[in-house]
Amino acid sequence: MILEDDILEYTQSIEKLQRENSALKRLLRRYTLFGENDPLDNLHDCDLSSQIRDMENAVELIFSTLLVPAFAGEIITDDHNYPIDFVFIRVNSKFANFFHLEAKDIIGKSNSALSLLKSPQWLETIAITSKTLDKKEDEISEGGSVFNASIASFSHTSFVAHFEIIAGDTCNTKYADTSAEIDTTQPMDSRLIMARRELSESENRYKTLFNGISQPIIIVDVEGNIILLNKSAIELFEEDDKSLLSGSQQDVPAQKLIDMEYVRQVFKTGEPIMRRVQLQVNGKDRWYQCQMQLINDLFGEKVVQILSNDITELKHYQTELLEEKQRAEQSNNLKTIFLSNIAHETRTPASMICGLAQMVLSGINKEKHNEYISTIFDNCKKLLEIIDDIVELSKIESGQIKLRHEICSINNIVEEAFSSLQYALNDTGKPIEAKRTAPIDEYKSLIYADNQYISQVFRKLISNAVTFTQQGEIEIGAQIDDGKVTFFVRDTGIGIPKDRLQTIFEKFRQGDEGARRQYGGNGLGLSISNELVRCMQGTMQVESKENEGSTFSFTIKYNRAGV
């Protein structure tokens, strides 16, 4: 007797191994394309071709050692999926000899074309077994003989069969053999155990490989239902993985990765799609580069694989690069404006100095020579201030600022600044009232600080206030509060637009770029002041309303002297 169960198991094992082998190779090729290293040392050894050949050889061995005619076939069906014929895919020598043919003349041809098994009972029995996927024995009348046929289906389209003649004429057969039946039970059992083990190992390899990929992978069908998630995808959508696997269409983060418009496009064209998706993961925005492509699953069905790479850091890096580029371009533009402004600011007093000096030398209008010399002196001071600012800025950027902590008086600093304010107002002739706060207790007024830099910052703030105030008042002062000392200059000038407050302390900036043309200035005063205060480990602040005035202040640590 033929062992149909063994042939059935071997044949099914071969088909499953072939599917696993193809799937593993496809996944390996895709994984290699990702540019990643092999996560398993034995990944490239998971080719199951040799196991498949061993299984096929086992089936051939079974067929060749059978003492009865045997054959395997593929069923041909009509439009209603009803069997109408079958094709021989494997026959043994006993079967070929029974019909006086060679095996090569039978394999690949249909039964109706060869007209070998003419009884309709063959097709009926095959049809029954293909529906039930079971084994059936039947007595089939064929010509003047009766066959005891055994047929087993291992799928709805494939079967294996053998037969013996139990009645009728056997003289025209060449298969009769009186030799003892070969015992193939032991080899088949060992091969079957090996096949099952190899099949289990291939499944484990596939699962390990699929779950070992660090990128989230989602497999969806043509309707967008999730049929498989790897470990990385489950961890990414941990709170939603149950609803996702149930095909739920609720609003969950992964639905943006499974956009049906793109899924349908991939199914329709077969072409892969790359897209960027922004998701909210644990309350934070994350960016993913999604590769969607059509693949075959383990059962040969078309599915879409969505592999996602987290590009959030790259996105941030690109954003930072763009911002840096914009800042560099803006800085370059500001420097261009600055150089143009410096050229103007230096050319004006230099031209005036040259012109007036020439008039003095020529002796013209001698009665005004003193006035000319005074104007020359003032313009020389302007040139020196510009040069001092440029030198100061250079020292700050090169890190050459060195603080000198010494005992100084807050009251004295304010008093000197107030004198400077009065002098500047008298010089301009503007109808502005100068004010100052009441002096601090002299004992508390003594601090350890850099008197030179504090006074320099104070004077620059006063100079700005005088420049941008036409009338009203300018008040200066200092106060001690919460371990800090704050110096301030308050004016009733033109004020600063709200959108300029964030950039007012940047180099080459002014509150209003148009104000530079109207009021002059090189745009370095506040920047230098801010850097000097920062070197003193302090901070600068500004409060301003357009057309109402501004209050500039800087705060440093109150290091009281004599304590």
Secondary structure, DSSP 4 states (H G I P E B T S, - for coil): ---HHHHHHHHHHHHHHHHHHHHHHHHHHHHHHTTPPPSSTTGGG---HHHHHHHHHHHHHHHHH-SS-EEEEEEEE-TTS-EEEEEEEEE-HHHHHHTT--GGGTTTSBHHHHT-S--HHHHHHHHHHHHHTSEEEEEEEETTEEEEEEEEESSSSEEEEEEEEEES--TT-S----SPPP--HHHHHHHHHHHHHHHHHHHHHHHHHHHH-SS-EEEE-TT--EEEE-HHHHHHTGGGHHHHHTT--SS-GGGGTT-HHHHHHHHHH---EEEEEEEEETTEEEEEEEEEEEEE-TTS-EEEEEEEEE-HHHHHHHHHHHHHHHHHHHHHHHHHHHHHHHHHHHHHHHHHHHHHHHHHHHTTTGGGHHHHHHHHHHHHHHHHHHHHHHHHHHHHHTT------EEEEHHHHHHHHHHHHHHHHHHHT--EEEEEPPPPPHHHHEEEE-HHHHHHHHHHHHHHHHHT--SEEEEEEEEEETTEEEEEEEE-SS---GGGTTTTTSTT--S-HHHHHHH---S-HHHHHHHHHHHTT-EEEEEEETTTEEEEEEEEE--BTT-
